[in-house]
C-alpha cells in the first residue's frame, strides 16, 4: 500500500563557575543539577591574625526551621580544609544555648564581639540561606504530536473501490508530564574578625541536587575550593 507522511576585599572577585547537565540527559535524573559560587577576599585578610575560628549556625531560610543548622554543619566539614583552628561545634552550640543567642541575631558587631569573647574565637564564620527547597515532583503540560491515519479511497487492482493507502497527519496536543524538580540550596557566608567586625572574606554558592544535603555539599565544596585557590595566591604562599 502507498503511504505518505507529512513532516511533523583584595579587590578581586573570582568568576562564578557553573556546571549543568547535558540537555539529552533524561528528566528522571532529577533535572539539571547546577553548582556555582563566588568568592571575595578582603585586602585586610592576614592569615597570621586568624587564631581561632567559630562557625555559627546560619540563619534559617524563611519557612524552613532547622535549615540553617543543617547547611552550616555541612559547610563546616568542608571549610576544615582551610586549616583554621576551629572551636568545637558542640562548644559553640552550648554557648549559644546558654546565652540565648540565635544565628539570625549574630549580625551586629557588638553581638559578634561578645560571642567571640565567650568562645575564645578571633573570627566568626556566619551566614544565611538564600535558597532552600526539597526535591519535588510537578506536573507540567507538554506539547506532543498525535498521529492520525486517514484512509485513501481509490480503485483497487480488482477494479473495485477501496482503501489504497493512508495519509498520516500529526495533530498537536498537550499532555500532562510529571517532572522531578531537584533540591536547591543557596548560601551567603562570610568570615568576620571579632575585633572591629571586619569582613575578611565573603562567599556565596548555590547548587541543586537530589536532596538538600547533597546540594549543601556541592555548594560548600565549590566555595571552599575557590577560597583555597585565592588564599594560595597570597604573597608568601608557594
QUIRADA-V977177 format. One record per residue. N is the residue number from 1. RES is the residue in three letters. OMEGA is omega in whole degrees, -180 to 180 (999 if undefined). Layout:
n:res:omega
N:RES:OMEGA
N:RES:OMEGA
This chain:
n:res:omega
1:UNK:177
2:UNK:-177
3:UNK:179
4:UNK:-179
5:UNK:175
6:UNK:-179
7:UNK:-175
8:UNK:999
9:UNK:163
10:UNK:175
11:UNK:-177
12:UNK:-179
13:UNK:178
14:UNK:-179
15:UNK:177
16:UNK:180
17:UNK:-179
18:UNK:176
19:UNK:-179
20:UNK:-180
21:UNK:179
22:UNK:-173
23:UNK:-178
24:UNK:178
25:UNK:-175
26:UNK:180
27:UNK:-178
28:UNK:179
29:UNK:176
30:UNK:178
31:UNK:-177
32:UNK:-180
33:UNK:-178
34:UNK:174
35:UNK:177
36:UNK:-178
37:UNK:174
38:UNK:180
39:UNK:176
40:UNK:-179
41:UNK:-177
42:UNK:175
43:UNK:180
44:UNK:-177
45:UNK:178
46:UNK:-176
47:UNK:-179
48:UNK:-178
49:UNK:179
50:UNK:-174
51:UNK:-177
52:UNK:-173
53:UNK:175
54:UNK:176
55:UNK:-180
56:UNK:178
57:UNK:-180
58:UNK:175
59:UNK:180
60:UNK:171
61:UNK:-178
62:UNK:178
63:UNK:-179
64:UNK:-180
65:UNK:-179
66:UNK:-178
67:UNK:-180
68:UNK:179
69:UNK:180
70:UNK:-175
71:UNK:-180
72:UNK:178
73:UNK:176
74:UNK:-178
75:UNK:-178
76:UNK:180
77:UNK:179
78:UNK:-177
79:UNK:174
80:UNK:-179
81:UNK:180
82:UNK:174
83:UNK:177
84:UNK:170
85:UNK:-173
86:UNK:169
87:UNK:-179
88:UNK:-174
89:UNK:-179
90:UNK:176
91:UNK:178
92:UNK:-178
93:UNK:179
94:UNK:180
95:UNK:180
96:UNK:-180
97:UNK:-179
98:UNK:-177
99:UNK:-180
100:UNK:176
101:UNK:171
102:UNK:-178
103:UNK:-178
104:UNK:180
105:UNK:-179
106:UNK:-178
107:UNK:-179
108:UNK:-175
109:UNK:-178
110:UNK:180
111:UNK:-179
112:UNK:177
113:UNK:-179
114:UNK:-179
115:UNK:179
116:UNK:179
117:UNK:-180
118:UNK:-178
119:UNK:-175
120:UNK:-177
121:UNK:176
122:UNK:-176
123:UNK:179
124:UNK:169
125:UNK:180
126:UNK:-179
127:UNK:178
128:UNK:-179
129:UNK:178
130:UNK:175
131:UNK:175
132:UNK:180
133:UNK:178
134:UNK:174
135:UNK:-178
136:UNK:176
137:UNK:177
138:UNK:180
139:UNK:178
140:UNK:177
141:UNK:-178
142:UNK:180
143:UNK:176
144:UNK:179
145:UNK:177
146:UNK:-178
147:UNK:177
148:UNK:-178
149:UNK:179
150:UNK:-178
151:UNK:175
152:UNK:-179
153:UNK:179
154:UNK:180
155:UNK:179
156:UNK:-177
157:UNK:179
158:UNK:178
159:UNK:180
160:UNK:178
161:UNK:180
162:UNK:-179
163:UNK:-178
164:UNK:-180
165:UNK:-180
166:UNK:169
167:UNK:177
168:UNK:174
169:UNK:-179
170:UNK:-177
171:UNK:180
172:UNK:178
173:UNK:176
174:UNK:-179
175:UNK:177
176:UNK:179
177:UNK:179
178:UNK:179
179:UNK:177
180:UNK:176
181:UNK:-176
182:UNK:173
183:UNK:-176
184:UNK:179
185:UNK:174
186:UNK:-178
187:UNK:172
188:UNK:-171
189:UNK:177
190:UNK:172
191:UNK:-176
192:UNK:175
193:UNK:-178
194:UNK:178
195:UNK:178
196:UNK:178
197:UNK:-179
198:UNK:176
199:UNK:-176
200:UNK:168
201:UNK:176
202:UNK:-177
203:UNK:174
204:UNK:179
205:UNK:179
206:UNK:-178
207:UNK:172
208:UNK:-177
209:UNK:-176
210:UNK:176
211:UNK:-174
212:UNK:179
213:UNK:179
214:UNK:178
215:UNK:178
216:UNK:178
217:UNK:-179
218:UNK:-179
219:UNK:-180
220:UNK:-180
221:UNK:-179
222:UNK:179
223:UNK:-177
224:UNK:178
225:UNK:177
226:UNK:176
227:UNK:179
228:UNK:-179
229:UNK:-179
230:UNK:-179
231:UNK:179
232:UNK:-180
233:UNK:179
234:UNK:177
235:UNK:179
236:UNK:177
237:UNK:180
238:UNK:999
